[in-house]
Amino acid sequence: MKNIDARTVTQEVKKLVMDANYFLPEDVMASLRAQKKKEKWILATNTLGMIIENAEIAERDMVPMCQDTGMVVVFVTLGQEVHIENGLLEEAINEGIRQGYEEGLLRKSVVGDPL
């Protein structure tokens, strides 16, 4: 049996929520840079440059890349031999999302249950 503290889940979810809004994966950045070099149309080149600059600023200053932060969707696979201690898994995840939005200065773009 593996025990995981609900507070650990909350902390990790908070970090993931914030990281998803501050950092682009390196392969994505590399692809944007490569496409900018190949692009012939000046408007597209300038647009790619702004996207790259925005991503660099977001990472450097730890600010969201875009204020339309969307909606968090969490998929969890949990084995039968895992036990969450000191709280419920769903509550720990929701608290991590709440903290990530608050501490990460992310705009809440969905209110309540979207369905």
C-alpha positions as CSV (number, residue, x, y, z in Angstrom):
1,M,0.0,0.0,0.0
2,K,1.3,3.4,-1.0
3,N,0.1,6.4,1.1
4,I,0.0,9.9,-0.4
5,D,-0.8,12.9,1.7
6,A,-3.6,15.0,0.3
7,R,-1.5,18.2,1.0
8,T,1.2,16.8,-1.4
9,V,-1.5,16.4,-4.1
10,T,-2.6,20.0,-3.5
11,Q,0.9,21.4,-3.7
12,E,1.7,19.5,-6.9
13,V,-1.6,20.5,-8.6
14,K,-1.0,24.1,-7.7
15,K,2.5,23.9,-9.3
16,L,1.2,22.3,-12.4
17,V,-1.6,24.8,-12.9
18,M,0.9,27.7,-12.6
19,D,3.6,26.0,-14.7
20,A,1.1,25.4,-17.5
21,N,0.5,29.1,-17.8
22,Y,4.2,30.2,-17.4
23,F,6.2,27.8,-19.5
24,L,6.0,26.4,-23.0
25,P,7.7,23.0,-23.5
26,E,11.2,23.5,-25.1
27,D,10.1,21.5,-28.2
28,V,7.3,24.0,-28.8
29,M,9.6,27.0,-28.4
30,A,12.1,25.3,-30.7
31,S,9.4,24.8,-33.3
32,L,8.2,28.4,-33.0
33,R,11.7,29.7,-33.5
34,A,12.4,27.4,-36.5
35,Q,9.1,28.4,-38.1
36,K,9.9,32.0,-37.7
37,K,13.2,31.6,-39.5
38,K,11.5,29.8,-42.4
39,E,8.6,32.1,-42.7
40,K,8.5,34.4,-45.7
41,W,5.5,36.5,-44.9
42,I,6.4,39.5,-42.7
43,L,3.1,39.6,-40.8
44,A,3.5,35.9,-39.9
45,T,7.2,36.5,-38.9
46,N,6.2,39.4,-36.7
47,T,3.4,37.4,-35.1
48,L,5.6,34.5,-34.4
49,G,8.2,36.9,-32.9
50,M,5.5,38.3,-30.6
51,I,4.4,34.9,-29.5
52,I,8.1,33.9,-28.7
53,E,8.7,37.2,-26.9
54,N,5.5,36.7,-24.9
55,A,6.5,33.2,-23.9
56,E,10.0,34.4,-22.8
57,I,8.5,37.2,-20.7
58,A,6.0,34.8,-19.1
59,E,8.9,32.4,-18.1
60,R,11.3,35.1,-17.0
61,D,8.7,37.1,-14.9
62,M,6.5,34.2,-13.9
63,V,3.4,35.7,-15.3
64,P,0.7,34.0,-17.4
65,M,1.3,33.8,-21.2
66,C,-2.3,34.7,-21.8
67,Q,-5.0,36.0,-19.6
68,D,-7.6,33.7,-21.1
69,T,-6.3,30.8,-19.0
70,G,-9.2,28.5,-20.0
71,M,-10.5,25.8,-17.7
72,V,-8.5,23.2,-15.8
73,V,-9.3,19.6,-16.6
74,V,-7.7,16.9,-14.5
75,F,-7.4,13.3,-15.4
76,V,-6.4,10.9,-12.6
77,T,-5.3,7.3,-12.8
78,L,-5.0,5.9,-9.3
79,G,-4.1,2.3,-8.5
80,Q,-6.0,0.1,-6.0
81,E,-2.9,0.0,-3.8
82,V,-2.9,3.8,-3.3
83,H,-4.4,5.5,-0.2
84,I,-4.9,9.3,0.1
85,E,-4.3,10.5,3.7
86,N,-5.5,13.6,5.4
87,G,-8.2,14.5,3.0
88,L,-10.1,13.5,-0.1
89,L,-8.4,13.3,-3.5
90,E,-11.0,15.5,-5.3
91,E,-10.9,18.1,-2.6
92,A,-7.0,18.1,-2.7
93,I,-7.1,18.6,-6.5
94,N,-9.7,21.4,-6.3
95,E,-7.7,23.2,-3.6
96,G,-4.5,23.0,-5.7
97,I,-6.4,24.5,-8.6
98,R,-7.8,27.3,-6.4
99,Q,-4.3,28.0,-4.9
100,G,-2.7,27.9,-8.3
101,Y,-5.2,30.4,-9.8
102,E,-4.8,32.7,-6.7
103,E,-1.0,32.6,-6.3
104,G,-0.4,32.5,-10.0
105,L,-2.5,35.5,-10.7
106,L,-4.6,33.6,-13.2
107,R,-7.9,34.9,-14.4
108,K,-10.9,32.8,-13.5
109,S,-12.7,32.5,-16.9
110,V,-15.3,29.9,-15.9
111,V,-17.7,30.4,-13.0
112,G,-19.4,27.4,-11.4
113,D,-20.1,24.1,-13.2
114,P,-19.8,24.7,-17.0
115,L,-22.4,22.0,-17.7
